[in-house]
Amino acid sequence: MGYLKFDKTLLINLEESLTREMLRTNRGGGYHSTTLVGCNTRKYHGLLVIPVPNLGEDDHVILSSLDETVIQHGAEFNMGVHQYGGCHFSPNGHKYVRQYDSETVPRTIYRIGGVILAKEKVLTTYGNCILIKYTLLDAHSPTTLRFKPFMAFRNVNSLTSENSQVNKNYEVVENGIKTCMYNGYPDLYMQFSKANEFFFQPDWYKNIEYTKEQERGFPYKEDLYVPGYFELKIKKGESVYFSGGDTFIEPATLADRFEEEVRSRTPRTNFYNCLKNSAQQFYYRPTENDAYLLAGYPWFKVRARDLFISLPGCTLSIDDPVRFEKIITTATPAVRNFMKDGSADKVIKEIEMPDVLLWMIWSLQQYSKQEGLAKCNEKYGELIQDIINYIKENKHPNLQLDKNGLLTSEGKDKAITWMNSTINGKPIVSRSGYIVEFNSLWYNALKFASELAVLKEDTARTEELEVIVTKTSASFIETFVNGYGYLFDYIDGSYIDWSVRPNMLFAIALDYSPLNRQQKRVILNIITKELLTAKGIRSLSPNSEGYRPYYAGTQKDRDLAYHQGTAWPWLLGFYLEAYLRLYQLSGISFVERMLIGLEDEIGLHCIGTLSELFDGNPPFKSGGATSFAMNVASVLRVLKLLESYNRIEIE
């Protein structure tokens, strides 16, 4: 049995198979996502989902699905699956599925009587094109395949219904057609590797339901347009290739294109390889000269904080420092423009958040640990110095350095931390004033900048920084450490937040901390007792007021629970790093055991990756985005760290 292989017992049980999703992305922001049996359960699902720049920043579902039908002796066996009202599924193609394997590329085996058909899918790395390979493994009679495309041509955040504005025209191209439902969209080219016949029979399939949207309290019914169907004959042992994309492809090249894409894939044969593949799915290159990380799929774009937190794990931890450098090269002008005149960036969102610059320094610090302090200083030393000066001179619009060496920010009316859920524009968790992770990051940044200054033998700079470090250290302990041994989450004037939250974790996980070893151990123990789960670290202790562990119900209900008890895997990564810092080699077995809970998720939900968050109470159901960069990156960093500790133990 393979690492990501599922048999018919699970697949024909829709209660099991519809909860498992798959995701494939390209470097241009496009993706393909559905459930294991091909039944779309989200408005974000689709065979081909791509950005359409002239219609805004959102992705668009172009080709929703492609229903395949096997025809023998005039009998038709449709392998598609759609859900309609009353939990009615039609057709019932899932009953023909015998195996689903996702180790290299998604591969489904269907059996219909004596017919055994394999379907394999790849989304091209560059360009908006889905390629599907059909291989007739066995058949005892002449076999015909019919393909019926379900088209949407809509924004991922909306649904479509039957209308008279749809353009039903199409144009024949080699081994296929091209068509476009609405003005402003690119043409959709649907082609095969061999000659076929297209039958024009335009129709609407109405009231297709997406249960995940219904669960989230959103509209969930849609009508999809089908222009007709393709038919072609296939022989036993023969492979036929389909392409659906926004450009014409020479049919004779489809087989080679498909196999070339397969060769470039890293097999998902273990936990690390799954996360490595997942990390690479966040790479985003809208142009040849730019490189970014998307925050997650299916709805997140490039967010500054997420980018810098995810960057080391998604690049350095999979031994790709060149991509790290490319992404930093792209991000640096955006950061410098912001520091120069407060300019927002068109691609990197939320660059004005107060902790973004501090996370950038942390990200560069991780680069220095892998590539060397001297190389980091040569490439990024000036940038780090400029960021420190920018903050120190109080030039940031919402990050002020007080005389006591601590940073303060205004967050009453606008969510400014990673706990950024809002209702009617107002933060649900209005963290403001002295915020614990901001100041943990600040202390760490100062010490790292001082380390670079020592390297450069810049005595004046070193002394200047150490003066601030000393002041910040004393004030941090005086301000945040309370009589119960843990850290206040934030202090705003006379208001002190006593909630037990995970943000104190950064004071014990970062390379530099103003806390002593005993203080760190006490904090770690409190986090272990009140916040640790098998799937992540809770955003709020069950013993604190307002605990809401279940991410379910209406959008308002979910927003209220988002940072009030849900568990986050990316925080678990920092927790495990802190654990190893404190317990060294003796902590290895504990860390390895904790990772088992997340490895179990690789075969659940969106297979091969990690969801955005989990409920804070058992059974720790997943929620939010189906694939989240900070989670994947954080666990990859822990695996890399474990590797280094295990190497020490062996030596």
N, C-alpha and C positions, 0 to 999 in steps of 0.2 A: 504494500500500500504506500503510495507516494505521500509527500508532505501536504499537498493541497489537492487531494483527490476525493471525490464524493461519489458514492454508488447510488443505484436506483432507489434503494430503500429510503434514503433521505430525499432524493430529488423528486420522487413522485408524491411525497408528502408536502403539500403546499404550505402547511403551517411551519415546516422547517425550511424549505427551499426559498420561500419568498422573504424570509428574514435575512438571507445571505445575499449580499450584493457584490458586484465586481466593478472594477474601475481601471481604465487604461487612459493615459493622457499623452498629448504630444507637447512639444516645446513651445507651441504657439498659444497655449491657453485652452485648446480644444480637448475634448475627452469623449470617451464612450463608456456608458455605465448602464447597468440593468441588474436584474436578479440572475441567479444561476440558471434558471429555466427560461430566461428571456422575457418574463412578464414584467413590464414596467410598473413600479409601485410609487414612483415619485414623478412630479412634473419636471424634475431635473434629469430624469433618465432619458436615454436616447442612444441610438446606434451611432449617430454623428451629431455632436454638439460642439459648436465652434463660435468664436467671437466674430462679430460683424461690425468693424470699427465705425462705419458711417451711421450705424444705428445706436451708438452708445457703447458703454463699457461692458455691458452684460453679455453673457454667452447666449446662443440661440440654438434651440433644438430644430435641426433641419430634417434629418431622417430619424423618425421615432423608432421604427423597427422594420424588419424584413421577415415576413412570414414565408416559410418554405413548405411546400407540399410535395409529397412523393406520390407519383401516379403509376399504377401498374394494372394492366387489364381493365382500364377505365375506372378503377377504384381510386379515390383520392384520400390521402392521409395527411392532414394539415398539422405541422409541427409547431405552429405559433401558439401563444397563450396571451389572452387579454382578459381583464376582469371587468365585468359589467355589474349593473345594479343587483342587489340581493345576493352578493357574493357568488355571482354566476360567472363561470369561466368558459370562454369560447374563443377559439377551439381549445381542445384539451391536449395540446401537444406534449405537455409534461409527461403524459403516461407512456410516451415512446422513449423517453430519456433513460439511458442505461448507465451513463458515466459522465462525470464532469471533472476535468483535470486542468489545473491552472498553474502548473509548475513552470512551463516556459511561456506558452501563450494559451489563452482560454480555448479548451478543446472539449467539445460535447459529442458523445456517441449516441446515436439514435438507432433503435431497432424496431422495424415494422415488419412483422412476419419474417420473411427470408431476406429482407433488405437491412443492411447495416450501413449507416451513413455517418461519416465523421465531419464535424464542422469546426474549423479553427479560425480565430480572429486576431488581427493585429491593427492597431492604429499607427499610421506611419509617424515616425519620430518628427519629421519636418514636413509641413504641408497638412492640409485638412482632408484626410482620406482614410476611410475604413476599408480594410482588405479582408475578405473572407474566403477561405479555402474549403471547398466541399470535395470529399473523397468517398466514392462508392466502394466500400470495403467488401461488400458481398451482395449479390442479387441473383435470382434464378430466372428472372424474366426481364424483357425490355423495360427500361425505367426512364421516366420523364420527371424532371424537376420543374416546379412552378414557383415563382418568386413574386410576392405581392408587397410592394413598399408602402409603408404607412408614413405619411409626411405631415410635418407640423409647421415649419417655417415661423417660429414664434420665439419670443423672449422666454428664458428659462423661468422667469418669475411670473409668467402669465399662462393662461390656458386659451385654447382656440375653440371655436365652435363653427358649425356650418355657416357659410356666408356666400354671397354672390360676387364678392370682390376677387376671389381666387382666380388666378390665371391658369386655365386648363390646357393651354397650348404646350406642345413639346416638339422637340426637334430630334430626328434620328441622327445618332453619331455611330461610329464604328462599334458594333456589338453592343449597342445600347441606346439610351436616349439622354437628352438633357432637358431640364424643365426648371421653372422657377415660379413659386406660388404667388409672390407679391413683389412689387417694385421695391428696390433698395436692397434686396437680397442677392447673393451670388447665385449663379446657376448651379443646380445639383446634377452632376454627371453620374449616371448609373450604367456601368458597363460590365461585360463578362469577357473571360478569356477565349470564349468560342462563340460562334454564331448562334443566335437565338431569335425567337420571335416575340415581339411585344404586342400585346392585345390592349387596345385603348378602351377601358371600361371605367370611366370616372365615377367615383362613389364616395360617400361619407360614411364612416363607421362611428356611430354616435354613442355618447354616454359611456365612454371608457373611463374607468375609475382608477384613481391613485390613492391607495389606502394610507400611505404615509402622510399625504397632505390632509386627508380626513382626520387622522390622529392629531395633526398639528393645528386643527381648527381652521384650515384654509379651504377655498374652493377646490374640488377634487375630481370634477367630471370634465371630460374633454371629447370633442369630435375630431377625428383625424381623417385626412383626405388620402384616398388611394386612387392614383391615376389609371391603374390597370394592372397587368401582370406580365411577367416574362416566362417563357417556357423554352426548355432545351432538353435534349436527350443526353444521357450519361451512361457509360459502360462500366462494368465491374473493373475495379482497379484504376479508373480514371479520376483525375482531379480537375475541378472547374473552379475558377477564381472569379470573385465579384469585387468590384470597387465602387465605392460611393464617396464622392468628394466634390470640391468646388473647382477642379480643373480637369481637363481632358487627359487621359492616360492611354498610351498605345497598348491595346489589349495584349499584344505579343510579349509585353514586358511584365505583365502582372505576376506571373509565376516567379520570375527572378526577383522582383521587388518584394514579394511576400517572403521568400526564403532569406533574402538579405536582412529583412527586419527580424526574422526569427533568430538568425545567427548573432545578432547584436544584443540579444536578451540574456540577462543573467538568470539562470534557473532558480526558481523559488523553492529550494530544497531544504531550507532550514530557516530558523527565526531571523538570523542576521541577513541572509539573502533576501528574504521578504521585505525587511525594513530598508535594505539598500535599494531595492527596486522602487519601493514606495517613496524614499527620499528623492530619487531621480525624477519621479513623476511630478514633483513640485517645481522643477526647473522651468523657467519661463523666459523665452527669448523672442520678444515681439519684433526685433530687428536683429541683424547679424552683429551689430556692435553693442547690444545691450544684453544683460543677464540679470535675472531676478529669481526670487523664490516666492511662489504663491503661498498664502497662509493655509490653504486647504481646499478641499473639494466637497460638494460641488458649487458652493456659492461664494467662497472667499476670493478676494483679489490679493494684491501685494500690500501688506501692512507693515509699516516700519518696525514696530516692536517685534512682531512675529518674525520678520526677516532676520533681524540680528540675533534673536534667541535661537532660531532654527539653523542659522548658517553653519556654525561649526559642526553640528551633528550631521547635517545633510551633505557636507563636503569633506571636511577633515576626517571625520570618523569613518568614512568609506575611502580614505586615501585619495582624495581629489582636491589637493590644495590649489590647483590651477583654477578650478571653478570657483573656489572661495575668492581668489584674487580677482577674477572677472566680475563677480557680483559686487565686491567691495569697490572695484573701479567704477562700476555703474552707479553705485549708491553715493559715492563720495561727492560728486558735483551737486547732487540733491541736498546733501547735508550741508555743504559749504554755502549753497545759495540760501538755505534756511538761516544759517548763522549770519549771513551777510545782511539780509533784508527781510527775513521772515517769510520768504517765498515758499508756497506749497509746491509739491511735485505732482506732475500729472499721473505718474504711475505709482510711486510709493506713497501710499495714503498714511495720514495721521503722523507725519514726520514731526509735527509740532508737539506731540505728547512729551511731557517733561522728562520721562525716563529713557527716551529713545537714544539720546547721545550717550548715556551711561551704558546702555546695552551694546551700543556699537563698540565702545572701548572694551567691554567684557568679551565681545566676539573677537576682537583683535588680540586680546590677551590669550585666548585659546589658540589662535594661530601661532603666537610666539612660543607656546609650549610644545607645539609639534614641529614648527619650522625653524625655531631658534630665536632668541631674543634679538640677536644682531640683525637678522634678516627682517624681523618685524620692525625694528627701529629704523632700518634703512628705507623700508617701503612706507611705513605708516607713522613713524615717530613724530613727524611734524603735525600730522592730522590730530594725533592724540594730544599733543601739546596745545594745539589751537582749540580743541574742544574743552580741555581743562581751563584754559584762559577765558574762554567764552562764558563758561559757567561761573568761574571765580569772579569775573568782572560784572556779574549780574546782567548779562545781555539777553538772557533767555526770557521771553515774555511771561512764562509761568514756572520759573524755577529760580528761586532767590536764595542766595547764600547769606545766612544770618551771621552775626558776629560770633556766635558760639560754634561756628564751623559746620552746622547742619543746614540741609536744604529744606525749603518749605515751598509748597505749591497750593494753589487755590482749586479745590475740587468739589465745592458745595453745589454748584450749578451745572457743572459739566464733568462727565466721567473722564478721569485723566489717567487712571491706572489700568492694568490688565483686567481688573474687575470692572468692566465697562458697560454692564447691562443698564438699560434705561427704560423708563415709562414716561411717555409724553415729553421726551427730551431730558428728563431729570434723572440723575443717577440713582439707582436703587441702593447701592452702597456708596455713599458720598464721602469717600476718603479724601481728607484735606489736611493741610498743615504739614507737620513733620510726619512723613510716611515712611514706614520702616524699611521697605525694600529700596526706596529711592536712596536713603542714606546708607544702607548697606552697600549698594552699588557705588555710591560716591566715595566712601572710604576705600573700597577696593580699587577704584579708578585712580585715586590719589596715590596709593601705594604702588600701583603698577607704573604710573607716570614717574614716580620717584625711582623705581627700579631702572627705567630707561635713562633717566638723568644720570644715575650712577654709572651706567654703561658708557655714556658719552663723556663721563668725567666732568659734568657740568655742576660744579660744587654749589654755585649760587642758586641754581634751579632746585637742586636736591634739598638745600636748607630751607628754601621758600616753601616747598611742598611739605616737608616734614613738620614745619610749624603748624600748617593747617591740619595735617594728619593728627598731631598730638591733641589739638583743640577738638577736632571732630571725634576722636576716640573717647575722650573724657565726656563730651556732651552726649554722645550716643548712649553710653552706659547709664549716665545720669537720667536721660530722657526716656529711654525705652525699657530698661530692665526693671521689672516690678518685683514686689515682695514674694510673689508666687513662683518666680524663677523663669517665667516666659517673657516675651516681649510684647509691649503694647503694639497694636496694629497701626494706629496713628494718633497723634495728639494735635488738636486744633485749638489753639488758645488755651482756655481753661477746660475744654472738653477732652477727656481721655477715653479712648475706645478700648474696652477690656475684652472684647471678643477674642476667642482663640482661633486665629486664622493662620494659614500656611505661609504668609508673607515674611514672617520672622525666619523662615527656613533659609533665606538667602544670606542671612548674617552668619550662618554656620556652614554654608555650602560653597561660598565664594573663596577664592584663593587667599584673600586677606580679610581679616575680621578684627574688630576692636574687642571682641569677647575672648575671655580666657577659656582654657579647655574645660574646666568644671562648668562654667556657664553654658557652653555649647552642649555638653552632655545632658544637662537638665532640660534644655530646650528640645533636644532630640527626643528625650524620653516623653515629654509632654506631647510632641507631635505624634510619636508612636502610639501613645495611649488614646489620643482623642481624634486624630486626623487620618491615620494610616488605614488604607483598605487594600484589598488584593488588586484593585484596578487603578489606584492612584491616591492622591492626597486630597482629603476633603477641603472644600473652600471655607468651611465653617464647622466648628465643633458641635456635636449633638448636644453638648451641655451649654451652648451659647443661645441667647435669645434669637428667635427668627430662623432656626434651623429648618430647612426644607430640602430633604434628601432626594426627592423624586422629580426628575425632569420630564414632566408629562402634563397633558391637558392643553388648554388654550395657549396661544402665544404669550398672553399676559402671565399665565401660570408658570410657563417655562422661563420667562424673563425673571420672575420673582425667585425662581429656584436656581438660576444660572450660576450665581456665586454665593449661594446661601446653604451650601451643603453638598453639592455635586462634587464628584471626585475627578481629578485631572491627572492623567499619566505624565505630563511634562513636569509636574511638580514632583512626582515620584522619582523621576530621574535626578533631580537636585537633592532630594532626600537621600537616595542611595549613594550619591557622591559624598554627601556630608557623613553618612554612616561609614563609608570607607576611609574618609579623612580621620575619623575618630578612632576607628577600630582596626584600621590597616588590614593585614592579612587575616586576622581572626574574623573579620566581617565578610569575607568572600562568600562563605556558604549561605549566610543570611541573604545577601544580595542576590545570589543565584536563585534561591527559593522564591524571593519576591518577584523575580522576572517571570516565573512560571505562570503567574496570574495573567500577565499581559500576553505571553506566548499563546495561551489558550484562546485569546481573542483573534488570532491570525486566521483561524478557520471559521470564525463567526462574523456576523454583521457584514462589513466590507472586507472580504477575504484578502489576506496579504498585507493589511495595513491596520492602523489604529484609529478608532473614532475619536471625536473631539472630547467627549466627556462621558462619565458614567454616573449612575445614581449613587448616592452616598450610603445607601443601605442595601442589604442583599435583596434580590440576586444581582445587584450591580448592573442593571440594564444599560446598554450604550445609548447615547443620544447626540444631538447636534450634527455637525458635519461628518460625513462618512469617512473622511481621511484628513488628518490634521497634522500639519508640518511640525509644530512644536513638540507634539507627542512622539512622533517618529524620531525626530532629531535627538530628543533628550534620552530616549532609550538607546539609540545608537551610541551616544556618548558614554553611557554606562557600560555598554558592551566593550567599547574600546578601552575604558578604564579597567574593567575586569581583566581584559587581555594583558594589560601591563602588570597588574598585580599578580596574576597567575604566572607570568614570566619571572617575576621576582621570586615567587614561591618555589618555582622549579630550580632556579639558579641557587 
